[in-house]
Amino acid sequence: MLGLSAATLAGYLAAIVVLMLTPGPDMMFVLANATRYGARAGAVAALGVAAGEAVHVAAVVAGLATVIAASPVLFTAIRWAGAAYLIVLGLRALRGAGRPAPPPTGRTAGAAGRSGAGC
């Protein structure tokens, strides 16, 4: 089966289970939405996160990761785009620092799902 020994496959599956159970930014996103906007928004955010993960898995299955790894120019461009995005997020956070947080509004569950897909 796939040219893997049973021990290698078992080790891989154990590592995947541990990684999937470790909380990360997606878990914090879901918790933040659930506590601020309610259980429904938290559930929809979790579905959005799962949809985003499904897109990543589909891209890997399609071989996109191999193409990116084989092209140093493409990989560098994606890295710089990610860095620029993080800088923009940081500047927005700094601009809003010191201001009181606005009261929670009636954020729709769909907005939480769309945001979750980007996690």
C-alpha positions in Angstrom: 0.0 0.0 0.0 1.7 3.2 -1.3 5.1 1.6 -0.7 5.0 2.3 3.0 5.7 -0.1 5.7 3.1 -0.6 8.5 5.5 1.0 11.0 6.0 4.1 8.8 2.3 4.5 8.2 1.5 4.1 11.9 4.1 6.7 12.8 2.8 9.1 10.2 -0.8 8.7 11.4 0.2 9.2 15.0 2.0 12.4 14.1 -1.0 13.7 12.1 -3.4 13.0 15.0 -1.1 14.9 17.5 -0.8 17.8 15.1 -4.6 18.0 14.4 -5.4 17.9 18.1 -2.9 20.7 19.0 -4.7 24.1 19.2 -3.5 26.7 16.8 -4.7 30.0 15.3 -7.7 28.4 13.7 -8.9 27.2 17.2 -8.4 30.6 18.6 -10.4 32.1 15.8 -13.3 29.7 16.4 -13.2 30.4 20.1 -13.1 34.2 19.6 -16.1 34.0 17.3 -18.0 31.7 19.6 -17.4 33.9 22.7 -18.1 37.2 21.0 -20.9 36.4 18.7 -22.4 33.2 20.0 -22.3 29.4 19.4 -23.8 29.6 15.9 -21.1 32.0 14.7 -18.5 29.7 16.3 -19.9 26.6 14.5 -20.0 28.4 11.2 -16.4 29.7 11.8 -15.3 26.1 12.4 -17.0 25.0 9.2 -15.2 27.8 7.4 -11.9 26.6 8.8 -12.6 23.1 7.7 -13.5 24.3 4.2 -10.2 26.2 4.0 -8.3 23.1 5.0 -10.1 21.1 2.3 -8.9 23.6 -0.3 -5.3 23.2 1.0 -5.6 19.4 0.8 -7.1 19.6 -2.7 -4.2 21.8 -3.8 -1.7 19.3 -2.4 -3.4 16.4 -4.1 -3.4 18.4 -7.4 0.4 18.7 -7.1 0.5 22.4 -6.5 2.9 22.0 -3.6 5.3 20.2 -5.9 5.1 22.9 -8.5 5.8 25.7 -5.9 8.7 23.7 -4.4 10.2 23.2 -7.8 10.0 26.9 -8.7 12.2 29.1 -6.5 10.8 32.3 -8.1 7.2 31.3 -7.5 8.0 30.2 -3.9 9.8 33.6 -3.2 6.9 35.5 -4.7 4.4 33.7 -2.4 6.7 34.3 0.6 6.9 38.0 -0.2 3.2 38.3 -0.7 2.6 36.6 2.7 5.1 38.9 4.4 3.4 42.0 2.8 0.0 40.7 4.1 1.4 40.3 7.6 2.8 43.8 7.5 -0.5 45.2 6.5 -2.2 43.3 9.3 0.4 44.6 11.8 0.0 48.2 10.7 -3.8 48.0 11.0 -3.4 46.6 14.5 -1.0 49.4 15.5 -3.3 52.0 14.1 -6.1 50.6 16.2 -4.0 50.2 19.4 -5.1 52.3 22.3 -8.6 52.8 21.1 -11.4 51.1 22.9 -12.9 48.1 21.2 -16.2 48.7 19.5 -19.1 46.9 21.1 -20.0 43.6 19.3 -22.3 44.1 16.4 -24.7 41.6 14.9 -22.0 39.9 12.8 -23.6 37.3 10.6 -22.6 33.7 10.9 -21.8 33.7 7.2 -19.1 36.4 7.8 -17.5 34.2 10.4 -17.5 31.3 8.0 -15.9 33.3 5.2 -13.2 34.6 7.6 -12.7 31.0 8.9 -11.9 29.8 5.4 -9.0 32.1 5.3 -7.5 30.9 8.5 
